[in-house]
Amino acid sequence: MAKMIKQGSSRKPPEPSDGHGEIDDWMRRVMPDLNPVVRRIDEMIREAHQGLQYALKWKKAYYGLPERGWIIELVAYDVSVNVVFLGGGAFDSPPPMGEGVSRYVKVRSVEEADTQEMRSWIAEAGRHPGWR
């Protein structure tokens, strides 16, 4: 379950990297069955948003916009990838999992990732404040 970031938390947001290279390295290290899934989600995020910033922290990939903060977090487990929308609680139709500010979905295949609903959530992530 995604945790809500509390005000005054000692957990600090990641620092943006110089480019997408850290994310590429991370994608190469995820479970082989999930590699196509994380690659497709990464493509969808990059197609939807211009001027993205990238970071890797706690073995999680972060995507952000300078004016919004970190908007999407990808976490790869053994059998699924969690796509966490860090401002998802404010979406018109929030993702089903999580509570509070962050919401997420579990994705197990490229087919589950490549949906109109996922594209809508990814696009909407850029219209809400993320994690700063």
N, C-alpha and C positions, 0 to 999 in steps of 0.2 A: 504494500500500500504506500502510495506517495505521501510524504509528510508535508504538512503545511510549515512554511518558514515563519517562525515567530519573530516579532519585532525584538530587537536587541539580542538576537541569537548570536552565539559566537561562531557560527558557521558562516564562513565568508564565501562570496561568489568567486568563481574561477577568474583568472586573468586571461584576456583574449590572447590567442597565439598569433603569429605572423601570417598564418594562412591555413589552408585546409590539410596540410601535411600530417598533423597530429591525428586528425580524424581518419585519414587514409591508413595510417599505421594501426590505429585502434581497430578499424574494420577488418584488417588482415588477421588480427589476433582473436576475433570472436569465433565461436564454434562454427565449423565448416557448414553445417546445415543452415545456420542463421546468416551466413555471409551474404547471400543474395537478398535476404530480407533487409538487413541494415543498409546495404548498398542502394536498394530501391527507395527506402525511406529517405536516405540522404539526398538522393536525386530529386525526390519530390519536394523536400524542404528547400533545396537550392534553386529549383525552378520557380518556386512560389515567392521567394524573397530576394531582393537585391540588397547589396551592402552588408551581407551577413558577417558576423564575427564567429569564431570557433574557439572552443577550448576543450580540454580533457582534464577531468579531475575526479578522483575516487573511482576510476575505471568507468566513467560515464562521459558520453559525448554531449557537449552543449552547443546550441545554436542561438545566437542573439542578434539583436539590432541595437545600434548605438542609442537610439532614442527610446527604446522599450526595455532594455536589459536582456537577460537570458530568457528566451521564450519557449524553447523546446529542449528536453533532455532525453537522450537515448541510453537505455540500460540493457545490455545483452546478458541473458542468463543461459542456462543449459538448453532449454527447449523453447524459449520465447524471448521477445524483445518488448520491453515496456517503452512506449512513447508517452512521455510525460509533458503535458502542456502546463507550463508553470503559472499561467494566468487562466487556465481552463475553467475554473469555477465561474468566471464571468461570461463564458461563451453563451450565445443564444441557445444552443443545444449542446451542453457540456458532455465530454466523454463520460462513460458510465462508471468508471472506477475512481476511487479517491473521494476526498471530502475537503471542504474549505477552498483555499485558493487554487491548489494544484489538482488536476484531474489527469487520468491516464487510461490507456488501452494496452492490452497484451496482444501481440501479433506473433503468429507462429509460421506464417507463410507469406510469400510475395502476393498471393491472391488476397489474403486478408489485409495486407498493407495497401494494395493498389485499388482503393475504392474511392468513390466520390465523397463519402463521409470523411475519410481520412484527409483527402485533399482540402475539404472545407475547413476541418479543424486546423490544418497546417496554415492555411491562408488566414483564418481568424486569429491565430496566435499572434500575428503581426499587428493586430489592431488593439491589443490589450497589454497593459503593463506586465512585464515579466519579473524576474528576480534580479534585484540590483544589489 
